[in-house]
Amino acid sequence: MKVASKIILAAVSVSSVGMLGTAASAGRGWAANHPRQHEVLARDHHQIARIDREQRDGQITGAQARADRSVDRSIAAQDHADARANGGFITRGQQAQLNGEENAENRTIGR
């Protein structure tokens, strides 16, 4: 009985390590395979940098910067949730919706 338990434990351990390797290798080429999501998140990071720059230059207050960053973080969270729901990518419709939200937020920054 002990030998059989050890064999089963060894088999489970080997298969677990194999699954981790597959998940890690799948994550390496992710950005290149999902340009829609990359584009949305790049815009989001660009806007956060713009908010930081405008706050540093005194064009917006700290409270306005925090509010703008909060909106950008919620857009990024929505992007991540959409991607999780769709197997790691966002659809064109979701990209259009997120870009619309980014456009609206872009118009409010510095105003």
Buried (B, 14 or more C-beta within 10 A) or exposed (E): EEEEEEEEEEEEEEEEEEEEEEEEEEEEEEEEEBEBBBBBBEBBEEBBEBBEEBBEEEBBEEEBBEBBBEBBEEBBEBBEEBBEEEEEBBEEEBBEBBBEBBEEBBEEBBE
